[in-house]
Structure formats: C-alpha cells, structure tokens
C-alpha cells in the first residue's frame, strides 16, 4: 500500500513564492527518487506563505530516505532559512480515492 506524505512549509512573510519556486526547481530530481509515485505542490488560498507538498511513495521509508538525502545535500537547510517554523510532516494510508463527475480526465467534449 502506498504512503501519502503531506509536508507543510510555513515561509517567512513574503517568501511563499521563493519556497514554491524552490520546490518546483527540484521537482525533476524528486520525481526520480526511489519510491516516488506522485508529487503535488499546493499553496494555501488564504495564506500564500503556506506551501504544501502532497506526495505519494511506494512505502513511507522511501520519503524518509528522500528527506535524509535532501538533508545530507544541504537542501533542507536552504528551506529552513526561509521558514518561520520547522517542516511539518504527516504520513497517511489511503483508504479511498474517487474521481468526481467534473474531474478533468472524465470530461467529454460537446
């Protein structure tokens, strides 16, 4: 069963764009990391300085291995310098996933 990982980044005021861009810049490497199945970068509509990574990994340890690799290469420190508090990480098992009627891949052109 895949593990869903939510990593919340709380940027310093006005640094949300910088945090989001850095996540986008490293996306290619991240998607190639062992066990990575899916990555979504999200931004809170009410707080542009609250950026979240919603990721899916074959197993939870794949994400912890990934984070250790990023930390060893100094990337975690780069993020921490732009944040107001430490990274918040949650691990979830997916119980259900369904696509709604208006999901883009289920629309038909008229």
N, C-alpha and C positions, 0 to 999 in steps of 0.2 A: 504494500500500500504506500502510495506517495505521501510525502510530508509537505504540508503548506507552511511556509515561513513568512511571517509578517515582521519586517524590520522598520521601525519608526525612527525618523531622523528629525530632530527639532532644531532647525537652523537659527542662528542669531538673527535678530530683526534685519530684514532686507537681504538676507543671504540665501533664501529659498531657491532662487534661480541658480546660484552657484552650486548648491548641493545637488539639485536636479540635473544640472548640466554635467557634473562630475559623474553621477550615476549613468547618464546616457553615454558619456565618453568611454566608460569601462564595460559597457554592455556586451560588446563583442567577445571579450575575454571571459566574461561571466557566463555567457550562454554556452561556451565551450568547456566549462569546468565539469569535471566528472560528476554525474548525477543530476545535472541541471536539466529540468524539463520545460520550464516556463518562467518568464520574468515579466512583471508589470511594474511600471513606475507610476505612482499615484501622487497627486497633490490635493491636500485638503481644500475644498472650495471656500471655506470660511477663514483659512489661515495659510497663506501662500508659503510660509516658512515651515510648515509641517509637511514633510515629504515622506512617502512610504514606499517600500519595496514589497510587493506581493510576489513571492516566488514559490515554485514547486520543484521538489527534489525527489529522486527515487527513494532516498532514505534521509532522515534528519541528520545523520552524521555527515552526509555529503555537504550540507550547508555549514556545519561546524568546521569541517575540513577547509571549505572555501574561505570562511571567515578567518581561520588561522593563517591560511596562505596570504590573504589580503593584509593581515596584520603584520606578518613577517616581512612583507614587501613595503611596509610603511604607509600603505593606503589608509588604514584605519585612523592613523594619526592625522592625516590630511582632512578627513571628515570631522574628527573630533575638534580640530581647530576652528571649525565653522559652526559648531553646535553649542546650544545652551545647556544641554544635559547629555548624559550617556545614551548610546543607542539602546532602544527598547526592542527586544526580540520575543516573539511568541511563536510556538510550534503547534500546528494543528493537524489532526487527521480529518480528511474529508469524508463526510457522511453522505452527502448528496450534492450533485451538481446538475442543474437542468437549464435548458435554453428557453427563454421566453419567446412568445409569438413574434416579437419585434427584434429579435436578435438578428444582426446583420446577415449572417450566413444562411438564415432561413427565409429571408425576404425573397419575394418573386417580383420581377418587373412587370408592370401592367402596360 
